[in-house]
Amino acid sequence: MSGLFDGTFARGGAAAAVSDAAWLDALLDVEAALARAAARTGLVPTTAADAVTAACAEPAGLDLARVFARAADAGNPVPPLVRVLQDAVGPDAARAVHVGATSQDVLDTAMLLVARRAMAAIDRDLAVAAEAAAGLARTHRDDVVMGRTLMQQALPTTFGLKAAGWLAGLEGARARLVAVDDALPVQYGGAVGTLAASDGSGTDLRAALAAELGLTTTPLAWHTVRLPVADLAGALGAAAGVLSTVALDVVLMAQTEVGEVAEGGEGRGGSSAMPHKRNPVAAISARACARRAPGLVATLFAAMEQEHERSAGAWHSEWPTLGDLLTSVGSAAAWLAECLSDLRVDVDRMAANVAAARDPELAGALADALTPALGRGAAHDAAAEAVREAQRSGRPLTDVVAERSDVDVTALLGGGPDVGEAAEQVDAVLAAYDARTGGAA
């Protein structure tokens, strides 16, 4: 039975990729790859390695209940898993189980495999969200919307530029995750990193194990130098920040008083007390999931401080924390993909909001018009004083400016909203995206 909150916080494919079953699969994949790598380096017979590989490929035939029962006694699940595998393959092939390794070698490598598989699911949802943002940027390239800074109306921009910003952020997050994924290293050093139990073939075995699993190799073990985990945490935390920012934009633009966007999805967003409500649930949920990430990232960074050749507790804290981080970011990505894929944009409401808020644009135009005569600083101060006077007197800024003899208010307000080089920047972002994805501009 799934948890009550799983529909919100365990959405998308990342949650399944960090499940107990997924962890066991990864642990078995590492043990099987280690046996094959040991055979490739001549440490064990190929027949023994084949027996281990076959046993790992059929987890239903293993006494995994014993692994669950004894994991806490050993401090991690690897020691009981090794015993179960040795019993499964028999005494002749047992020599190919866990060759020269320590528990941390297997568990760290499995953790990175779990992370890689979860990040593949995250990337799929990020790609969907990015494609939706690209579509919004294309469709609304020139549609004006009020830009807002510090939660206040600023100057007009375009919804195309806003969506292009979303796209750039999502693609940037994807690129960072890919870079981390490409650099994930194998862990293999033996009890204290000396490779003493590998009969002189430890570095070759480490390289062979990396090749078996599609990971990078390293000059030495990183048992207490947790940079690979920190890299994962940083990239996932950055992705969460991007996801949360886009979701918050949607939440704010969907406010009743703003009304510029709305989520699709029938039957979603209702209130238990107010029948008229249509809450942007997907954006809200994406934000809720993403907001869990900073604390989890902090825990992983705090765990970087480790003792000597094996940490007493900090290492152990990484396992569930990284899983929770992957799940949270994956859920946020899945929610945002849903949100943007069916986002309804009210172009007329956007334009009306811009038209009803010409004061910021007028103040800027007034400052520009006064600059040749007064200088930029004094012109800025004069425009700011006009705004303050309008606020004090309760009059429209247009009326206050109209009283000046040195400017023509009609000329200042002539033409449509000035959105600068918004369109050109949208085109640049879309061209870069199309070049990466093979899409058509």
Buried (B, 14 or more C-beta within 10 A) or exposed (E): EEEEEEEBBBBBBBBBBBBEEBBBBBBBBBBBBBBBBBBBBEBBBBEBBBBBBBBBEEBEEBBBEBBEEBBEEBEBBBBBBBBBBBBBBEEEBBBBBBBBBBBBBBBBBBBBBBBBBBBBBBBBBBBBBBBBBBBBBBBBBEBBBBBBEEEEBBBBBBBBBBBBBBBBBBBBBBEBBEEBBEEBBBBBBBBEBEBEEBBEBBBBBBBBBBBBBEBBBBEBBBBBEBEBBBBBBBBBBBBBBBBBBBBBBBBBBBEEEBBBBBBEBEEBBEEEEEEEEBBBBBBBBBBBBBBBBBEBBEBBBEBBEBEEBBBEEBBBBBBEBBBBBBBBBBBBBBBBBBBBBEBEBBBEBBBBBBEEBBBBBBBBBBBBBBBEEBEEEEBBBBBEEBBEBBEEEEEEBBEBBBEBEEBEBEEBEEEEBEBEEBBEBBBEBBEBBBEEEEEEE
